[in-house]
Amino acid sequence: MSAAGGATTGGDPKSLRQFAANLLATLATLVRKPRARVGRPPFWTSPGRLCVAAVVTIAVVAAAMAFLDDRATHGARNLPAWLVATFDEITDFGKSGWFLMPAGFLLIVIAAAGLRELPRIARLVLAALTVRFGFLFLAIGIPGLFVTILKRIIGRARPFVVEDGGTLVFMPFIWKSEYASIPSGHGTTAFAAAIAIGTLWPRTRAIMWIYALLIAVSRVVITAHYPSDVIASAFFGILGAILMRDWFAVRRLGFVVDRQGGVHALPGPSWRRVKAVARRLLNA
């Protein structure tokens, strides 16, 4: 990505033009043709594997609808009030804004930093950070946007809407929050974040998976969703983040594809270099 490509600062019109040029160059990098590579394509680019994953998920979701949703929802309604209140606080951390707003803000800051005259090493550090924050923004934001539309098309009633009317109440295309139960938006965000952040920083994987499972459980405990809703959200969140990772990998943007089709994160700038660039920008 080339949002931090470096340019001379001038009057406001010139700076704005250069800022826009940096952003356009970054977008152009995202849609460039895949780079030549040796070996297999990424594992999940196979239509056959995607179909198998979809079929398995549909079967598990259907089983949850038939055997788990009603029991889990009745159990959640009988939980102690203090426990429900605790999970009501936890569930708020499943909102996409916790990830998209910081990532988007940092992308804008880096694009603005690219308007200054910087040494080559500083520009490379900023470019590497642009790739990583751009990946996080898209890997979490795109699955979330897709699910936001899909759940309103499906129109499944949430548990708190039909307390005694069964678990399979649908009003497709009604476009109301009360009928946007499956898939869970919070769950999609949480599982996408677990994959995206864990892919870039493997040491965080255990923490991120605990976070995703807590968000998923919280949605059932507060009767905002059925278990089948969060199972479906896990599918969309995980697969969406993986496919975005693979999109970056075949273009050698932050990731690389090995000969067996595995995808690995490329080394990023060290914390020492990031701090050095930040100090330079603050003191400029």
C-alpha positions in Angstrom: 0.0 0.0 0.0 1.3 3.4 -0.8 -0.8 5.8 1.3 2.4 6.9 3.1 4.3 7.5 -0.1 5.7 10.9 1.0 5.2 14.3 -0.6 6.1 17.9 -0.1 3.7 19.9 2.0 2.4 23.1 0.4 -0.7 25.2 0.5 -3.9 23.7 1.6 -5.2 22.9 -1.9 -2.0 21.1 -2.7 -2.0 19.2 0.5 -5.6 18.1 0.0 -4.8 16.9 -3.5 -1.9 14.9 -2.3 -3.9 13.5 0.5 -6.6 12.3 -2.0 -3.8 11.0 -4.2 -2.4 8.9 -1.3 -5.8 7.4 -0.6 -6.5 6.6 -4.2 -3.1 5.0 -4.5 -3.9 2.8 -1.5 -7.2 1.7 -3.0 -5.5 1.0 -6.3 -3.0 -1.3 -4.5 -5.9 -3.2 -2.9 -7.4 -4.1 -6.2 -4.2 -4.7 -8.2 -3.8 -8.1 -9.9 -2.4 -10.9 -7.8 1.3 -11.2 -7.8 3.0 -14.2 -9.5 3.6 -17.0 -7.0 4.8 -20.6 -6.9 2.8 -23.4 -5.3 -0.9 -23.8 -4.5 -3.4 -21.0 -4.1 -4.7 -20.2 -0.5 -6.6 -23.1 1.0 -9.9 -21.4 1.3 -10.0 -20.1 -2.3 -11.3 -23.5 -3.4 -15.1 -23.3 -4.2 -15.4 -26.9 -3.1 -14.1 -26.2 0.3 -16.2 -23.2 0.7 -19.3 -25.2 -0.3 -18.4 -27.9 2.2 -18.0 -25.3 5.0 -21.3 -23.7 4.1 -23.2 -27.1 4.1 -21.7 -28.1 7.4 -22.6 -24.7 8.9 -26.2 -24.9 7.6 -26.6 -28.4 9.1 -25.2 -27.2 12.5 -27.4 -24.1 12.5 -30.5 -26.2 11.6 -29.7 -28.7 14.4 -29.4 -25.8 16.8 -32.7 -24.4 15.7 -34.4 -27.7 16.3 -32.8 -28.9 19.5 -31.0 -26.0 21.2 -32.6 -22.6 20.6 -35.7 -23.1 22.7 -33.9 -24.7 25.6 -31.2 -22.1 25.7 -33.6 -19.2 25.6 -35.7 -20.5 28.4 -32.6 -21.2 30.4 -31.4 -17.6 29.8 -34.7 -16.2 31.1 -34.2 -18.0 34.4 -30.7 -16.8 35.1 -30.0 -14.5 38.0 -30.4 -10.8 37.3 -26.9 -10.0 38.3 -25.5 -12.4 35.8 -27.6 -11.1 33.0 -26.6 -7.5 33.9 -22.9 -8.6 33.8 -23.2 -10.1 30.3 -25.2 -7.0 29.3 -22.1 -5.0 30.0 -19.8 -7.5 28.2 -21.9 -7.6 25.1 -21.3 -3.9 24.3 -17.7 -4.8 23.5 -19.0 -6.7 20.5 -19.8 -3.5 18.6 -17.8 -3.0 15.5 -16.9 0.6 16.4 -14.4 -0.6 19.0 -12.3 -1.9 16.1 -13.3 0.2 13.0 -13.1 3.6 14.6 -9.5 3.3 15.9 -8.3 1.5 12.7 -10.0 4.1 10.4 -8.6 7.0 12.5 -5.1 5.6 12.3 -5.4 5.1 8.5 -6.4 8.8 8.2 -3.5 9.9 10.4 -1.0 7.8 8.3 -2.4 9.2 5.1 -1.9 12.7 6.4 1.6 11.9 7.6 2.4 10.9 4.0 2.2 14.6 3.1 5.5 15.3 4.8 9.0 14.8 3.6 10.2 11.7 5.4 13.2 9.4 5.1 12.6 6.2 3.1 12.6 4.0 6.2 9.9 6.1 7.8 7.8 5.8 4.7 8.2 2.1 4.6 7.1 1.8 8.3 4.0 3.9 7.5 3.2 1.8 4.4 3.5 -1.4 6.5 1.2 0.0 9.2 -1.3 1.1 6.5 -1.5 -2.5 5.2 -2.1 -3.9 8.6 -4.7 -1.3 9.8 -6.4 -1.5 6.3 -6.6 -5.3 6.7 -8.1 -5.0 10.1 -10.7 -2.4 8.9 -11.8 -4.5 5.9 -11.6 -7.9 7.6 -13.9 -6.8 10.3 -16.0 -4.2 8.5 -16.9 -6.2 5.3 -18.3 -9.3 7.1 -20.2 -7.0 9.5 -21.7 -5.0 6.6 -22.7 -8.1 4.8 -24.4 -9.6 7.8 -26.2 -6.3 8.6 -27.9 -6.5 5.3 -28.5 -10.3 5.3 -30.1 -10.4 8.7 -32.7 -7.9 7.7 -33.4 -9.7 4.5 -34.0 -13.0 6.5 -36.1 -11.2 9.1 -35.9 -13.7 12.0 -37.6 -12.4 15.2 -35.3 -12.0 18.2 -36.1 -14.0 21.4 -37.3 -11.0 23.3 -39.9 -10.3 20.6 -41.6 -13.7 20.6 -41.3 -14.9 24.2 -44.1 -17.5 23.8 -44.4 -17.7 20.0 -41.7 -20.2 19.1 -38.2 -19.7 17.9 -39.0 -19.8 14.1 -40.8 -16.5 13.5 -39.7 -14.8 10.3 -40.7 -11.5 8.6 -38.4 -11.2 5.6 -37.4 -7.7 4.3 -39.2 -6.0 7.2 -35.9 -4.1 8.0 -36.5 -3.7 11.7 -34.0 -4.4 14.4 -36.5 -6.6 16.2 -36.5 -8.9 13.2 -32.8 -9.1 12.6 -31.8 -12.0 14.7 -29.8 -14.3 12.4 -26.9 -13.9 12.0 -25.7 -12.0 15.0 -23.9 -8.7 14.1 -22.0 -8.7 17.4 -21.0 -12.3 16.9 -19.8 -11.6 13.4 -17.6 -8.7 14.5 -16.2 -10.7 17.4 -15.2 -13.8 15.4 -13.9 -11.7 12.5 -11.8 -9.7 15.0 -10.5 -12.9 16.5 -9.3 -14.2 13.2 -8.0 -10.8 11.9 -6.1 -9.8 15.0 -4.9 -13.3 15.7 -3.5 -13.6 12.2 -1.5 -10.5 12.5 -0.4 -11.0 16.1 -0.4 -14.8 16.9 0.3 -14.3 20.6 -3.2 -12.7 20.9 -5.1 -15.7 19.5 -6.1 -17.2 22.9 -7.3 -13.9 24.3 -9.2 -13.1 21.1 -10.9 -16.4 21.0 -12.0 -16.0 24.7 -13.3 -12.6 23.7 -15.3 -13.9 20.8 -16.8 -16.7 22.8 -17.8 -14.4 25.6 -19.5 -12.0 23.1 -21.3 -15.0 21.5 -22.5 -16.3 24.9 -23.5 -12.8 26.0 -25.9 -12.4 23.1 -27.8 -15.6 24.2 -27.7 -14.7 27.9 -29.4 -11.3 27.3 -31.9 -13.0 24.9 -30.9 -10.8 22.0 -30.1 -13.9 19.9 -30.6 -17.7 19.7 -27.6 -20.0 19.8 -28.2 -20.7 16.1 -27.8 -17.0 15.4 -24.3 -16.9 16.9 -23.3 -20.1 15.2 -24.2 -18.6 11.9 -22.3 -15.4 12.8 -19.2 -17.4 13.6 -19.3 -18.8 10.1 -19.6 -15.4 8.4 -17.1 -13.7 10.7 -14.4 -16.3 10.4 -14.8 -17.0 6.7 -15.0 -13.3 5.9 -11.8 -12.5 7.7 -10.0 -15.5 6.2 -11.1 -14.5 2.6 -9.9 -10.9 3.2 -6.6 -12.3 4.5 -6.3 -14.4 1.3 -7.1 -11.4 -0.8 -4.3 -9.5 0.7 -1.9 -12.5 0.6 -2.1 -13.1 -3.1 -1.2 -9.5 -3.6 1.6 -9.8 -1.1 0.1 -7.1 1.2 1.1 -8.0 4.7 0.8 -11.8 4.0 2.4 -14.4 1.8 1.2 -17.7 0.4 3.6 -20.7 0.8 4.1 -23.6 -1.6 1.4 -25.7 0.2 -1.2 -22.9 0.1 -0.8 -21.8 3.7 -1.0 -18.0 4.4 1.5 -16.4 6.7 1.8 -12.8 8.0 4.9 -11.0 6.8 7.1 -9.5 9.4 5.9 -6.0 10.4 8.0 -3.0 11.6 9.5 -3.4 15.0 8.0 -1.5 17.9 11.3 0.5 18.1 10.9 1.7 14.5 7.3 2.6 15.0 8.2 4.7 18.1 11.0 6.4 16.2 8.7 7.3 13.3 6.0 8.5 15.8 8.6 10.7 17.6 9.7 12.2 14.3 6.2 13.1 13.3 5.3 14.6 16.6 8.5 16.7 16.7 8.2 17.8 13.0 
